[in-house]
């Protein structure tokens, strides 16, 4: 698989989500207190991002 979401625990014990494409981290999330909140974040991105526009502020 070329891309995937990963849930991991950071040093503070919070759950974070990162998105990897070809083993490169493309983005990571804020920390969540529970794994279920991290899973909800993934579901939200999967549901709401397919049609996301790109905003160039340069």
N, C-alpha and C positions, 0 to 999 in steps of 0.2 A: 504494500500500500504506500503510495507516494505522499499521502497526507493523513494526519490524525490529530485528535485532541488528546491531551494527556492531563490527568489529574494527579497532583503530587502535593506533599506536605512541605511547607517551607520551614525555615529555622525557628519561627515563632509557633509552629504547630498549626498554622492555618492552611486550608486547602486552596490551591491555586490551579488554574487551568492554563495550559499553553497549547498553542496550535503549531504543529510542525509540518513542514513540507520538505520532502527529501532530506529528512534529518536536521533541517535548519529551523530554528525557532523563529516563527513569523511574528507572533505576539503572545503575551501572557496577561493574565487577569490580575485583578486585585485579590487580596486574601479573603477567604470565606471561613466562617466558624465551623460549618458542617460540609460534609461531602455532598449531601443532597443539594445544598445551595450551589456548589460548583457544577453539579450536573444540570441544575436549572439554568445556569449561565450558558452552558453548552447548548442546551435545547433552545434558548432564546436566540443565540447567534444563528443556529441552523434554521430556525423559523423566519427570523426577521432580516437576515443579511443578504439573501440571494439577489435582491434587487437594489442593494445599497449603491448610492451614487458616490462618486469620488469628488472630493472638494480639494482644489489646489489653492492654497493660500500663499503661494510664493510670489 
